[in-house]
Amino acid sequence: MSAGAVLIGILVVALGVGFSIGVHELGHMIPAKLFGVRVDKYMIGFGPTLWSKQIGETLYGLKALPLGGFCRMVGMLPPAPAGHKPRPGYFGEVAAQARAESVQEIRPGEEGRAFYNLSAPKKVLVMAGGILANLLLAVLFTAIAFAIPTEWPTEPTNALASISECLPQNPQHPTQECIPAPAAVAGLQVGDRVVEFNGHPIRTWNNLTTAIAAVPAGQTVPVTVERDGATLHLQLTPIETTRFVGFDDDGNPVTGADGQPITITGPFVGIGPALQRASVWGAVWEMMRGTFAAVIGFPVAVFEVARSMITGAPRPGGVMSVVGVGRAAAEVAGVDAPIQVITATMFSLVASLNMALFMFNLIPLLPFDGGHVINALFEGGRRTLARIRGIKPLPGPADVARMLPVAYVVTPLLVLSFLVLILADVISPISIFG
């Protein structure tokens, strides 16, 4: 990989991350200002300030580390409720100090401009604005990638483009005679669209392969297909086989690191999907599904990465840090491919970054935006219930400071996780081209 490619990759990721963070913070700042909240600072990055400029009542700036950003709104934490007794211990002191500092930010005569005085729906709009901004950017960058003149990606469908006549070659019995494949025996034909398999509705190729994998070999299951405008109900019996995972361009079995052919054992049906041009919305949906799964499994994935570094085992694929994304971008920049292909891939990487920001900030815990949204929804629900019950005065703002101990636990764990991933991306990076 050339030094120029590495620099291009780092530059693309740095600009992409900085732009995405900037738009995320705009998603908070714009509605906050529209609702009258005073915004003291709008910063992209953390650490030492590289540039800043005071415009009106807001200080705008760029900081050295493009690992996040912040939009400081005055009065994020309400004062302690009347009759509140401080909790004993360290976290109680931290919450009390945070409340006091939040109140001190409010200038005399501007009490009405504090964030905590907004209605619950307005709080939700302000805090969800950044989350939605990243989702929109993920859609936008995906659309740009698709608009670049190059080969459009394709995706498999639940329509069938091929039917195997025989079971695939068994590596253990390479001279076996033709054993009819289950799909041919069941009467499936090219052009059929599978709409139901073993009682499960089928809309995509992934639906179908998942349903097939769940059927024990040798068990006969019902299959419903659409053929020439008619609906047919068939019976199919998957057969367990041991087969090569694939073949290279020369027709030889794909081999592993040890030079031996890679095989797989599992239920076999003998069908191949028809391909269709992927849509922007389809690509965004698949990206969303994959990112959601990655966020859910993030703690386990980080643990596996850390264990692989300690034990020297091969690094598992999946999650990576900003450094890993930068290396991936450098890898893309260094490939021998048309510039439009490289450009489209770069935009796809930045789209993935925005989808990750969107998904992580949905987590309903502080310090994520989702934690503030949940607090606002709790506040609104409590006030609505009080109105229904005729209770006056209505409850005040939700005491967000009580959730700060959660932030003080989550934040160090999150920082430690990213440090582990950064170290792994330096020592044992993931190659997007295998």
Secondary structure as UniProt FT lines:
FT   HELIX           3..34
FT   TURN            35..36
FT   STRAND          39..55
FT   TURN            56..57
FT   STRAND          58..73
FT   TURN            74..75
FT   TURN            82..83
FT   HELIX           90..104
FT   TURN            108..109
FT   HELIX           111..113
FT   HELIX           115..117
FT   HELIX           120..147
FT   STRAND          154..163
FT   TURN            171..172
FT   TURN            174..175
FT   HELIX           182..186
FT   TURN            190..191
FT   STRAND          193..197
FT   TURN            198..199
FT   STRAND          200..201
FT   HELIX           205..213
FT   TURN            217..218
FT   STRAND          221..227
FT   TURN            228..229
FT   STRAND          230..236
FT   STRAND          239..244
FT   TURN            249..250
FT   TURN            257..258
FT   STRAND          263..268
FT   STRAND          271..277
FT   HELIX           280..296
FT   HELIX           298..311
FT   HELIX           322..333
FT   HELIX           339..361
FT   TURN            366..367
FT   HELIX           369..389
FT   HELIX           400..403
FT   HELIX           404..427
FT   TURN            432..433
//
